[in-house]
Amino acid sequence: MDPRSEVLLRQAELFQGSVLLAGLPADDLLGRLPDAHGWCWHAGDQAALDARFEARSHFGVNIPEREFDTAVVFLPKSKDLTDYILNALASKLAGKELYLVGEKRSGIEGAAKQLNPFGKPRKLDSARHCQLWQVTVANAPEAKTLESLAQTYELPLAEGPLKVISLPGVFSHGRLDRGSALLLEHLDKLPSGHLLDFGCGAGVLGAAVKRRYPHNQVTLLDVDAFAAASSRLTLAANGLEADVITGDGIDAAPMGLSAILSNPPFHVGVHTDYFATENLLRKAAKHLKNGGELRLVANSFLKYQPLIEEHLGVCAIKAEGQGFRIYRAKRG
């Protein structure tokens, strides 16, 4: 069981009523708290929760439309996202209890200060390298719309400026990361057909290729509901239409693709995690049609070339710079 869940269960008497668990892990916590419901924005966790606790976890970026007497926030990795989730919940909990739980190495001690606008926070427990904080909501805020927290920036591209809209919690919130910037310079000669932006984030790559190759079908895929929502906003801001889907990795992608483009993730919170990318490289061939292409940008120190060649075919380094490489391989 997740250590944060273990800390909650040390105080289980506090969570017996209708509790909302925001950002909960995919463990047995819902089984131990039979009146609790989840709010999840990670597609993989949601699938696991649905399989075990059907209809007890809500997936998406907006607060569930259900009554609850108290709420627990599992500390997100992003300060901006933590602010949004806490604000959304505190707006519904005037005079009631709001809790924040997280690992020490994820910064729970500092994050507890984000409870200050609502009342006087106090630390209830410290165990399993985690802390549990509580505040009685004396100052219930007006709920902020998610769109009001969006950050917008423009990219000067050959086809004209591209407007990018990112929401709290999305990778590289409010700015273009160096890996994506390099890949944007090397989107030439993509095959016609169905293109996938894997790990789409705010939708930069997907929007750029849809505009450059308007007759191609484009799908954007991310594990995170906030990324998917950002991608939809980015597409709409540029008058573009493409499919945006959430799913846990390449297994959720369509088949028969002409190209997969990706600036894949390798960080999950404070943990380093290469699984999603390595799984992509192992299974890309299954999702690509014959002659289909994988074009991927990654930090130069990540040894992806042998893995690509093992599972897909000859892999060329198309470009490199600022600590990144673009790999290109075709399914034979």
N, C-alpha and C positions, 0 to 999 in steps of 0.2 A: 504494500500500500504506500502511496505517496506520503512522504513525511509531513507535508502540510495537512493532509487529511488526518494523520495520526494525532497531530496537535489539536485539531478540532474535536476529535473523539475523546480526548482527555477532558474536554468541557462539554460532553454530549448533552448534558441537561439544558444547556443554553439554546440548543438547536432542535428542539422537539416539535415545534409548531410548523407553520408554513414558512419555510426558509427558502430563499433563492440563493443558489450557489453560482456565482459569476466567474467564468473562466476555470471551472472545476477540472481536475484531472480525470482521466478515464480509468478510474479504479473502482473499488467497491463502496465508495462513500455513500452513494444513493441507496445502496442496499442496507447500509447501517443507519441511515436517516430516512425512514419510510415516508415521511410527509414532505421531504425536501424536493425541490425541482432545480434543474440546472439551466444555465444560460451559457452557451458555448459558441465560440467563433472559429474553432480549429476543426476542419472537416474530418480529419482522422479521428480525433477524440470523439466528435459527435457520432461518427459511424459506430465506434466501439460502445458508446453509451446507449445508442439506439438498439444495438444488438442485445444488450443485457437488460436495459431498463426502458422499454418501449414507451414513447410519448412522455417521458419524464425530463427531457432536456430540449430546450429551444435553441435553434441555430440561427445566427444572424447578427446584425450590427445594432439592432434596436432592442431596447428593454422589452422583455416579454409582457404581453398584455394579460397579466394575471395578478391577483391579489397576493401579497406576501407580508408577513409580520416583521420579518427581519431579513437581512441579506449579508452574505459573506463574499468578499472579493478576494480571489486568489491573485496575488500581485502580478500584473502583466509586466512584460519586459520593458515597455515604453512608458515614460512618465506622462506623456500626452494622453496615451490610452487610459492609464490609471485615472487621470483627472476626469476624462469623459465618463468612465464607468462609475466612479464614485459620485460624480455630480448627478448622473441619471438615476442612481439608486437613492441617494439622499433626498432627491426631490420628491420621492414617494414615501419617505419614512419619517415625517415630522413627529418628533417625540419618541421615536423608536430607535432600536439598536442597529448600528452598521458596524461590520467587522472587516478587518483586513488581515490576511495571513500571507506569509511569504518566507522564503529562505533568507538567512543572513547574507549569504554571498550574492543574492539578487538585490540587496539594498533595502530590505524591509524596514530597517531602523530609520533611514532617511525618508522612505516613502510614507511612514506613519504621519509625518508632518503634513501630508496632503489631506489628512482628516481635519486639520485645524479649522478650516472655514465653517465646519458644521457643528463644532462643539469642542469639548475638552477630551482629547483622546487619552486612553490609558492602556498600558501593556498588561494583558491578562495572563500570558503564558510565554515561556521560552523553553523549547525542547526540540530535539531532533534537528538541531541547527536551524530552527525556524522560530518565528515569533508570531503571536496572535494579539492584535490590537482591537480595541472597541471604542466606539464613540456613540453617545446618545445624541441624536440629531436635534439640536436646539435651534439651529438656523437652517431650515430646509430651503435650498436654492431653487430658483427657476430652472427648469430643465433646459439645457442647451441643445439645439438641434445639432446633429452630427455634421451637417453641411456647413454650419457656422464655424466649425473648427477646422475645416479644410484649408490646406495651403496650396496656392496656385503659383506656378512659374511657367515661363515660356522657353522653348528651345528653338534656336535659330537653325532650321534645317533647310536643305536645298529646295524642298517643295514649299517653303514658307514656314512661319513660326508654328510650332506645335504647342498647344496649351496642355499642361499636365496638372491634374488635381489629385492631391494625396490627402488621405485621412489619417488621424492619429493611429499609431501602431504599425503603419505600413513601412516596409523597408525603405530607407533613405528618404524619410518624410520631408517633403518640402524642398528637395534638391536632387539633382542628377548625380548618381554615383559614378565613379571613374570607369568601372567595368562596363556599365550600360553605355556610357559615352563612347567608349572604344568600339563596342559592337554596332552602335548607330552609324559609325563611319564605314562599316563593312557589311552593309545589307544589299550589296550589288548582286546581280545575277542569281536571285533566288528562283527556284523552279516554280512554274505555275501550278495551281491546284490548291490544296488545303494546307494552310500554314498554322502552326501552333506556337504560341508564346507561353513557354512553360515556366511557372513561378513568376507570374506576370506583374506582381507588385501593383504599382499605380498605373500600369498599362502603357508604359512608354514605348516598348518595342512593338507590341501588338498594334498600337495606334499608328506608329511610324510606318510599319509595313503595310497596313491596310490603306494608308493614304498613298504610299508609293506604288502599291500593286492593287488597285481598287477592284480588279476583276477576280482576285483570289479570295477564297473563303478563309477567314481568319478566326481562330478560336484562342481565347486567353484562359489560362488555367492557373489557379492558386489554391493552396490549402486553407488560406485565411479569408474569412468573410469580409474583413475590412479592406483587404487588397482587391477582392472582387468588386466591392462597392466603389472603390477608387477608380478601378479600370472602367467601370460603366460611366462614371462621371467624366473621365478623361475622353472616352470615345464620344460622348454626347457633346462635350465642349468643342469638339472639332468636327461635329456633324458627320461622324463615322458610325457605321454599323458593323458589329462583330458579335460572335457568341462569347459570353463570359460564364465560366463554370467553376464551381468549387469541387475539390476532390483531393484525396490523400495521395499525391504523387502521380507518376506517369500512368499507373494502372487506371486512373480515371479519364485518361485521354482518349480521343477518338482513334479509330484505325484508319489505314489508308492515307496517311499524311504525306504531303510532298516535302515538307520541311519542318523541323523542330528548331526553334530559336530559344536560347535560354541564357540568362545570367543567374545560374541556380544558387539557391541558398546553401550556406553551410554553417550558419549559426542559428541555434534555437535558444533564445534567452541567453543565460550565461554559459550554457553548455554548447560545445562544438559538436556538430552532427553532420556527417557526410552522407547519411543513409539515403536521403531523397535524391541526391545527385548521383550516387553510385547505382541506385536502382534505375534511374533514368538511363544511364549509360549501358546497363545490362539489358534493358528492355526496349530501348529506342527502336531497334531493328524490327521488333514485332509490330510497332505502330507506324512505321514508315513503309511506303510502297517501294517496289524495286526502283532504284535510282533516286530514292528520297534522301534528303540531306539533313544531317545534324550540324548546327552551327552554334557554338557555345563559347562564352567568355568565362574565364576563371583566373583566380590568382595564380601567378607563375609557379609558386611553390607547390601547388596541388598537382600530383602526378596522375593526371587523368588520361594522358595519351595512350599508355599501354592498355588501360581498361577499355578505351574506345576501340582500339585496334583488335582487342580480343573478341569483342562482342559485335562490332559493326563492320570494320574494314579499315583500309589504309586511312590514317589520320594525318592531315597536314596542319601546320601552324600557319594560319592565314595572316596574322598580324600580332605584334606585341608592343607593349608600351606601358609605362607607369605601373609596373608590377603585375600586368595582366597579359594573358594570351588568348587569342581566338583560335579555337580548334574547329576543323571542318572535316567531315567524313561523310561518305555516301554508302548507302546500302547497295551492295552489289546484286 
